[in-house]
Amino acid sequence: AIATPKILQLSGIGDGEHLRSHGIAVVADLPGVGENFQDHLEVPVQGETRDPISILGQDKGLKAAGHMLRYLLARQGLLTSNVVESGGFADTTGSGQPDIQFHVLPTLIGFADREAEPGHGISIGPCFLRPRSRGFVKLRSNKPDDSAHLVTNSFSDVEDLETLVRGVQLSIRILQAPALAGLVKRRVLPKPGIENDPKALRDYIRQTCKTVFHPAGTARMGRPDDRTAVVGADLKVHGIDGLRVCDASVMPTLVSGNTNAPVMMIAARAASFMTGKAISA
């Protein structure tokens, strides 16, 4: 959903005015290319465990070698895990439809701009499922080596922020539940007391939220008479012969869950369209 609109625009497929501003000849004037960017964001809620039971340090030295040996010999142990072995969905509004997904990891995690908190622990990541904010992906220049200009516009719709507020509050209650009292020593993030200050809690969410790498929507599917649509139901780019898009960029609206399986389905449909054969599971 980031590379696809960049490639299309460099190829002359996109908003005509934007393409001409970079000296690119317009092949197909499709203003929807690069628009409608959506992504799932999550926020860390973390607790330190009483005992050293997390996977901290298991990827280093002799411990790592032992895990590899166990996997090679018996196909057992830590390397058989996807690490995110616990998760769930929650309805925080009472609508009857989940609006939060939890990703739970047996360790304290950081991110690209933030080191992990020290020690052993558990991380709960509440993630909103149906973002309302929309961003865009445009060109910086007509040079393929230049990165795309991505503006996510995260929280431009305040409801996205409020959904994460409810998700963090629920995650804190889960972390403090009696069932975890024997395992969790103290809450690490957000710092205790922040949840009692509405402004501080929202600031924490803005400062620590991160992508879960589900970008979508920047070459959305739609009818040929829809000027914001880029591809049709057969995944063909409007106005271009012999060109299809088969990735998450074609989703008009981001799915309310992980994107891996849906993208595999989209790719299977593309293969079926091109070969004329049904693609079985």
N, C-alpha and C positions, 0 to 999 in steps of 0.2 A: 504493500500500500504506500510505500515511500519510493521504491525504485521504479515501480510500474509507471506512475505518472511522470516521473523524470524521463524515462525512456520514451514514452509517448510524446511528450512535449519536445524533446530533442529531435524527434522524428517528424515534427510538424503537425502533430495531432494534439489539439488543445484549444485554449482560448486564443482566438486570432490576434487580438490586441496585445496579449502578453507575449505571444511568439514573435510578432513583428518587432516588439520592443527589444528583443534580443537578436534581431537580424535573422530569424528563422522563417523560411518560406512556409506558408500555411498549406498543409495537405488536406486537413479536415478541421473545420472550426467547431470544436466541441468544448464549450466553456466549462463543462462539468469536470474535465480532467484536472485532478489535483484538489478539487473541492471535496467537502463532506468528510474530512478526516475525522475518525473516531478511534478511541482506544480505551482499554480498561485500566484504571489506576487503583492501586492498593496502598494501605498505610500500615506501618509496623506497630503491633501491640506485642510486647515481649516480656517474658518473665524468667528470672534466674532460677534454676532448679537447685534443690537442696543437695543433690548428689551429682557426681560427674557422669551423667547418663546420656548426654547429647552426643552428636557425631563430631564435636569439636576435636580437631587433631587426628581424626581417623584417616585423613588423606596424606599423612606425612610419615616418612621413615619406615620403620619396621612394621608399624601397624598397617600402613597402606600396602606393603608387600605381602603381609599376611592375608589381607582381604583378597588381593589378587590371586594368591595361591589357593585359597579356599574356593574361590569362584571357578578357577581353572580345573580344579580336581573334582569338585562336587556340585558346581553350579548353585552354591548356597552362599549365604552371608550378605554383608552390606551392599556388595556390588549387584545384587539382584533387586535392590530397592530403587524406586524412582525418587526417593527422598521425601517428596511431597505425598506422604502416604495417608494423610488425614485431611479432610476438607468437608465442606458442606455448603448448603444454601439456606438463606433465611429471608423471611418476609418481615421487614422492620416497620411497615406501614399498616399492616392488617388488610391489605388489598386482596390477599389470597394468591399473590404472585411474588416469588422471591425477587428481591432487588439487591441482595448482597451475596457474594460467594466468598468463602473462607479458604485460604491456602495456609496449611499448617506444616511447619518444618521443625524437626527435632534439633534445632540449633539457633543461635542468635545470629541473624544475618545483617549485613550492611548493604551498601549499594555503591554505584560508581563514584559518588561524591561524599560517601559517608562510611567510615570504618565500622565494622561490627563492634557491638559492646563486648567487653571482655567476659570470659567465663562461660559456663555451661547454661543452656537455657532452651526455651521453646519460643517460637515465633508464630503469631497468628496474624494473617494478612487479610483484613476485610477489603473487598474489592467491589466497586459498584458494577452492576450488570448492564444497565441501559443508559449509557451516557447521553446527555442532551447537548453538551457542548460540541461545536464543530470547528475544525481547523482546516488548514490547507497546505498543499505541497506545490511549490512553484520553483522555477529555475532561477539560479543566481546569474547564469550566463549561458552562452551557447556552447560552452566547453564541457565535454562529457566527464572530465576529471574533477570538475567542481562539484561539491556536495549540493544536494537539493536544499532549497529554503523551506524548512518545515516550521510552521506556526501551529501549535496544537490548540491554542485558545482554551486550555484546561480551565474549568470553573467559570467560563464565560456565562454559563447558565448556573445560577446559584444552587439549583436543586441537586446538581452533582456533588457539591460540597456538603449539603445537608444530608444526603444519602450516606456519605462517608462518616459524617458525625454520628449518625445512628449506628453505623457498622462498628466504629471504634468503641462506642459506649457498650454495645452488646459484647464485643470481644473482651473488654475489661471485665464485664460480669462473668464471662466464661472463664477467664484466667483466675478470677477470684472465687470460683465456685468450690463448694466443699469437696467435690470429687477430685479436684487438683490440689487441695491444701497439703496433702502429704508429699507432693512432688515439687510444688512451686514455693520457693523461699520468699521472693519479693518481686514486685513489678519493676521492670527496668525501663520500658518505654510504653506509653508516654510517662514522664515522671509523675509520681503520685501527686494528686491535687490539681493537675492541669484540667482534668475532666470536670472540675467544679467551676471553672472559669470559661464561659462560652467563647470569649475572644481568644484566650490562650489555646483552647482546644482547636479552634479553627486555624489559628496560626500554625500550630503543630502539624495539622493535616496538610496545609499548603507547603510547609517546609520539608516534610518527609515523604509525601506521596511519591510513588514511582510507577512506571509502566510495568505491566506484566507481559509486554511484547505481543499485544493483540491488535496492531493497527489495521484499519479496514476503511473501506468506503470511498476511496479516491478515484475509482473508475466505475461508478455505480451502475447497476443494471436498471434498465427502464425502457419504456416505449420509444420508438424513433421520433415521435413528436414531442418528447420531453427534452427540452434543451439542456437539462442538467444531467441527463443520462449519457453514458459512454458506450455501454454494450447492451445488446438485446438478450432475450431469454436463451438464445443459442450461444451466448458468450462472444458473438462477433462484434467487433468495434463498428459503430454506426458510420456508414459512408465509406468504409474501407473493405476491399475484397481480400480474403485470405488471411485475416488477422483476428485472432481471438485473445482474450485475457482470461486466465484461469487461476486466480489467487484471491486473497481476502479483499482486494481492492474493489471487486465487483459487488460486494455486499451492500445493498442500499442502507441497511441498518445492521450494526454490529450484533452478532448473536449473543444471547445472554448466557455465556459459558465459554469454555476454551475453544479456540479457533482451529486446532489441529485437525480434528475429524471433519468439520465442515469443509475445510480447504481440500482435504483428500477427496471428499465427495464431489466438490466442484471440479477438481482435476479429472476425476473418473468420468464425469459427465462430458467434459471437454474431449476426452479420449473417445468416448462413445459417439459424440457428434462428428468427430473427424474420421473415425473408422467405419461408422455405420453399424457397429456391433455393441451389444449390451456388455457392460463391464460388471462382472460378478465380484462379490466380496472376496 
